[in-house]
């Protein structure tokens, strides 16, 4: 009986759906996190009667066929790159991207990763780094006796050093964009990697056409909509239960058949 296998694929699909929703809810307070949704597609169909098959010698044909689907499978997990809300922190190294773009991050192996989480710190050598200590591109060093750091919407970093009332320009933060943001690979720690699906990074300055601006003293919150996630979770649970019921019903039908003497 095909119903057992078909319903089993439905249960596995809804398990994936619940896993994705659970990850969204778990990261509801993660800075710069982008929620995801599971996408599904139907499996191949088994044709018992073909559409358009002749039904008589006069040329009449079947208007529809008898195609039995064999279930569902996961087609992918789509990241939803909508803007998250901005939360004021007043921390001078917190930066939120208001619009399109990603901060570039230099990994320990020299490769580049990208993030929307701008909750940065200063390393022991004065470099602006992530919470894991990875350097923020293009590698700006803040002098040891700095009293105040100012970062413009265009990413220009200035520091007031010592008793000076005139700021010293330290550099300019850049941002990266991608033709297909959804194709980037998440690697954890709020970081993403470019892939062949996302295309190569296009580097630009904040505020350039099509590029977001920086908001110093703010953090971009997660874009997770908790109410929507709870609603989706309930729907996934109901779908799982219905597939489980289909397996139970198919089992009862098979049991009834086997008892016929």
N, C-alpha and C positions, 0 to 999 in steps of 0.2 A: 504494500500500500504506500503510494507516494506521499500521502498526507503526513506520515511520521517524519520523513526527511525534510519536507517543505516547512513544516512547523518548527523543526529543529533549527533550520537556518534563520527563521524569524526570531527565535529566542536568542540565538547568538548575535544577531544584528541589534536587538534591543539591549543586550548586555553591553555591546560596544557603545551604544547610545548613552546608557547610564554612566559608563566610565567617563565619557567626554563631558557630560553634564556635571558629574561629581568633581572633575578637575576644574571646571569653570567656577563652581561654588567654592571650592577650596581656595581658589586664587582671587576671591572677590575683593580682597584688600591688598593685593600685590601691585606695587607701583608699575604702571605701564603695561600691565597684562592685557592681552586681547583674547576675548572669549572665542570659542570654537563651536562648530556644530558638525555632527556626523552626517555624511551624505551616503545614500544607499542606491543600489540599482538592482533591477530584477535579473534573475538568472535566465539561462536559455529555456526555450519552450519546446515541448514535445508535441509534435503535430500528429493528431490522429486522423484528421480530415483536412485536406488542403483547401484553402480559399481559391475559388475559381475553377475547381475540378468539375469536369463535365458530369451532368446527372442524367443526360438522355442523348439519344442519337440526333436529336434536333438542335443540339448546341446549347441547351440550357446548362447553366453552371451554378455552383454554390456561391451565394453572396458573402457568406462568412465561413470560416473554418472552425475546427475544434483544436485549439492550441492550449495545452495545459502547462502553466508555468511551474518551474521547479524550485521556486523560492527566491530568496533575497541575499545579497552580499554587500559588504561595506565597500563603497567606492572611494572613500577618502574622508579626511577630517579637514574641514574648511575653516581657516582662521578669519575672523571678522574684524577687519582693521578700521573700525570706526573710532572717532575721537573719544577719549575718556575725559571725565571731568577734571578740572584743575583744583588742587587743594593748596591753600596758602600755608607755607611753613615758616617763612622769614629766614630760613637758612640760606646764607649767601652762595652756597655751592649746590643748592637744589635748583634744577632747571627742568622746566616742562616744555615740550614741543607743542606749540599751538598751530596745528596744521600738519602737512605732510613732511615726512623725513625721519631719519634714524641717526642716533649718535654712533660714530664709529669707535670700536674698541679693539685695542691691540692685545691679542691673546699671548700667553707665555711662549708658544711656539712660533710667534711672529705673524700668524695669520690674522685676518680681520673678522670680527663679529660685529653685530649691530644690536642696538637696544633702544627702546622708548623710555626706559626708566632712567631718570636723571637725578637720582639721589646719590650724588657723588661726594667724595671725601678727598682729603689731601694725604699723600703718602709721606713717609719719613724723609724723603728727598724733595718734597714740595710739589710733586706732580699731582695733577687732578686724576683721580682713579675711581673705579667702581668699588662697591663694597667687598669685592673679592681681590682688590688690589690691581686690577687690570687697567692699563693706561688708556685714557680717553684721547682719541685722535683730535688734533695733530700733535699732542704731547706738549702741554703747556705747564711750565714750572712756576710756582708762586714763591717769591723770595721769603726767606725765613722771618724777616721783621715786618711782614705785611700786616697792616692794621685793618684794612678793608679791601674787599674785592667787589668790583662792579662788572656785570656782564650785560651788554646791550642786547636788544632784540635781534640784532644782526650777528650776535655771537662774538663781538669784540670784548676781550677780557682785559680789564685794567685793574691795577693794584695801587693802593696808597701805601708807600713804603716808609717806615719810620715816622718822622715828624713832617714829612713832605705833604704839602697841600695840593700838589699837582700829581695827578695819577700817571703811572707808568704803564704803557700798553705792552701786554705780555704776548699777545697773539690773537688769533681768531678761530673759534670753533667752527668746524664744517659739519655738514650733514649729508647723508646719502639717501637716494631714492631708488626704487626698483620698478621695472615695468610690470612685474607681477609679484606684489607683496605676499600674496597667499602662497607662493611657491617657495618662500624661505623656510629653512629647516630650524625648528626650535631645538636648542641644545641644553636648556636649563639655565638657571641663574639669570633669568630675564634676557637671555641672549639668543640671537638668531644668526644663522649662517646663510650666505648666498648660495644658490644652487643653479643648475642649468635651467630649471623651471622658472626661477625668479629673474634670471638674467643678471648681468653684471651691475654693480653699484654705479650710480651716477652721482658724482660728488658736486656739491654746490654750497653756497653760503646761506645761512638763515636769512629769510626775507627775499631771496631771489624769486622770480616768477615761478609759481607752482610749488614753492617751498615754504614750510611753516616758519614762524618766528619763535624765539626763545623767551620764556618768562622766568626771570630770576626770582628765587624765593617761592617757587611753586613746584608741585609734583603732579604729574598726570596720574590720575587714579585708574584703576581697572575699569574697563567698559562693560563688565558683567552686570546684566540686569537680573537681580536676584528673583524678582517676581516671575519673570519670564522663564528663568531656569527651573524654578519650583513647578511651574505649570508644565514645562516640557518633561520634567521628571515624573510627574503623575501620569502624563500621557504615555511615556515609555513603560512605566510599570503596568499600566492597563494593557498595552500591546503585548507585553511579555506574558501576562496572565492569560490573554486570549490565545496566544500560541500554545501555552501550556495546556489550556483546555482542549485545543485541537488535537494535541498528542493524546490526551486522555480519551477523547472521543474515538479517535482512530484505533486506539488500543482496545476499547470496548467493542467496536465493530469487528475487529479481528478475533477477539475472544468469542463473540457470538457466532462467527462463521466457523470457528474451529470446533464448536460444540454441536454443530448440526450433524445428525447421524442419518 
